[in-house]
């Protein structure tokens, strides 16, 4: 690339009134690239942020891997022997039993009641394995479930559920009610209710609406009594070195345990949600790429207008001995400059808007619908880099047709052009 070609390209981008400012059509072309790049960066950041935020919050109360059994009762009887086998598998960092059931909750001070999920885990202790991070989200009390009478008949409630029930740790108690299928009313044939009283010993806040709104966590033994499981549990929870190791470790566990055990990793547990997010991200990216194509057509039209406007000047340059390849490079430089300037400003604008929305939490969401209370943004370097490279590539490709048309002009006919 010679200095003369660069000088001519820059002159064609400027206003024809002698001003050093860009011409209106050049400014419009650059603006199209700015809008396209910034929109792609922000929307891609939103989709990445939404997926990452949901994944992190889901895994607060959901382990990397769950091990359950097939069958009608869906319980694991000989779980201690299975737990010992699981802990010997390479890649298992921690493993523990859990109980999962549903119940009606009622505070003792008034008659309000509603359905909740009851989650039974091992109480806090020096050797207690931590399979999830929910224990670190306690805002009042702890997960020892210790009560004033010296037992572990305490309950830790989600923050929104505790607010709705108007209960305070160390002060209030709740009643959990389940159905006891072993006890039937002789008159009606309907199973009798089984009730357990729990002292509220803690409150947790995960930021995940589903957990905070409807989860009651009790000790493993108390959950077994509430669900009338005896010594059985619902299944086992497993933590892996990283959540991305879960699929590989899950396959090893499935091969090791065999039937009738069912090994499900965190992605399989929420496969519908993550598949929907992946499809939505793909759809939004394809739609926004159309904006980039619109910007490319804008560059093409701009360069064609320059070729039409500068036909006579191009003919003079050709008559003075400038080769066709130099003419092609002049218009290639014009398109690349538009792409670089537009992509640069679009990159800055997209990063600024994305960072502002993420840090200031400008876009609030209804947590009962979207599980989260604000729109998260995660600006991934790889995604941003791909957008920048794609924009520059599209801008470069857009110059091909106008540059070829300009290089094909015959000097005599171009000079005679009016």
Secondary structure as UniProt FT lines:
FT   HELIX           3..13
FT   TURN            16..17
FT   HELIX           24..61
FT   STRAND          65..69
FT   HELIX           79..87
FT   TURN            90..91
FT   STRAND          92..107
FT   TURN            108..109
FT   STRAND          113..121
FT   TURN            126..127
FT   HELIX           134..137
FT   STRAND          138..141
FT   TURN            148..149
FT   STRAND          154..158
FT   HELIX           159..165
FT   TURN            169..171
FT   STRAND          173..184
FT   TURN            186..188
FT   STRAND          191..204
FT   HELIX           209..214
FT   STRAND          215..219
FT   HELIX           220..226
FT   TURN            227..228
FT   TURN            230..231
FT   STRAND          235..240
FT   HELIX           243..245
FT   HELIX           246..257
FT   TURN            259..260
FT   STRAND          261..265
FT   HELIX           266..269
FT   HELIX           271..309
FT   HELIX           311..319
FT   TURN            320..321
FT   HELIX           324..360
FT   HELIX           367..370
FT   HELIX           381..407
FT   HELIX           411..415
//
